[in-house]
């Protein structure tokens, strides 16, 4: 076997299918978000506006966050120095976990290096704690949840996305004396749709199942204090394990679960993904704690974010673009062709200084390729006008359908 030729074949296949991933080298300038400088492959630079970032509220450059990080960096240095069990637990980590537990109204929270690791480590560990556990997973759950469930060695059942009848049938098929857990997300990132949380919890209660919700795309944004959709709907107290991230609306890095003290203690004690990983740098934990604390009170910023998303949707619908609108802040525009999707993305970047990453298979099914926009409170009317005019021009150039796609 010629290993290089096998790699060439695999990479060429991605190019042929129009889904080869290109990493765009952008440098954000403090105080100038969502603007950034793009360094092109030839070394030249161009000013761009980021329209696909996960720093939903611009907290990654907020003075409160930066001040906390500077203070911790000056006080403690760069890294944590070890795993949480071996010299890597600091006052900053404990403060952040306390803020997160308070945010979600839970007894404790457990901090991980990312929400991916939090999902993977927790879901793969639960069968060790509940022998025979069957996990019932929504068909569109994130890759981190899928990987954790796949690796846990226990039984699993996949129910159709947001399909309560199918979930009931799947629960009914599991013997009553077998431990069960329903795992789902509050907002699904590719379509921006919401889970029917209350109805899922009602079914879980009926069949004596634990519940696990991923609020990654909702924390910081939804609810009176930014705890997510479950808080907005008054349902947090009914959920056993809440997963969230510090790398999106909170603008920093890291992930976590919030649950009962016993649940967090058990995951802490049994999950390799927690035990054997160096903890977050204290400065990162300090910045995240400051961001969480700030957003608990900053309702105006959350409203501004929602208003901005609604305004952009209105403008895009006015062009007749096939917008997928489920009422969340995530705005996918359906293209349906991987080559054209990447071409529009490239032209937006090259000709208009607008950066939005194409979303192609396997992230979404073939034929549903899309551009996904994530407006923030600091995307002003000038940036919106530029985006709308550029999309109008490119949609016509590519002869794409303008009939609105059903949400």
C-alpha angles and dihedrals in degrees: 000000000000105000096195091053090051089053091047090052093049093048094044089053089060091049092048092051092048093240104105107135117236119196112218114215105223130166117203117213117221111253093011103083129170086033120083141163118253117209107208123214089258091057097252120123137226133187112244140178115229113225100165104053126128094219085101097177101028091248091140087079100032114132093230091056095044093048092053091049093049091050093050093044092052091046101045111013129234114311134034094239099231151352119312088259096048112049096306100105113096137170087262093059092047092047091052093049089050091051091050095048089051091047093057098034092242131136094242145357130211122214124220132180091253140359088247090060091043091055095041096045096044099044093044091050101047096081088058088059097041109035112215092019115168114206117207108203131191111245093239099047117141121272090251091059092045091051093048092049092045093052098045095085092226134109122283139187125196117214123198114268111283089339107145094184091055092046090053091050091050092048090047090055093058114083113254094240094054117097113246138190129190113211121193144138130250094218122019108220102214098053099018092230126149129236119238089245100175093049091049091050091049090054092046090052091048092054097036094245129154117237131224121186129188108213095172096128094040109046113105091017111059131049132038091287099023097261092135142256093314089059091046089054095043093244107114095105090059095056119088100202127020120193121199143163136231093199101075122041091006090055100219131077140278141063137234150180125228119203144120119323091249093050093049091046091051094048090045090052100043109028114098090198088064102034100050102039125095108245125247117279110269091240090057092048090048092051092048092050090050091049094049092047093048096049093051086074104027100092091151092064091051091050091048089052093051092045091052092051091049092050093051091049090053092052093048092047088052088062090052092241117162096256121178105218122180095155099264130115092257112097116195117183112202117231101161097202123081096209094049091042091057092041092055090047091050093047092048089054100041100039104027107024091239117137119204120148119229114242110216139159131331090031088055129015118274112272093031098079111151151169112244119206124197110188118198132201089261096058099103132199092268092058091045092051092050092049095047094048092047093049091048091054096045095045089057092045091054093043091231125169116270096190106118115255115231115252 
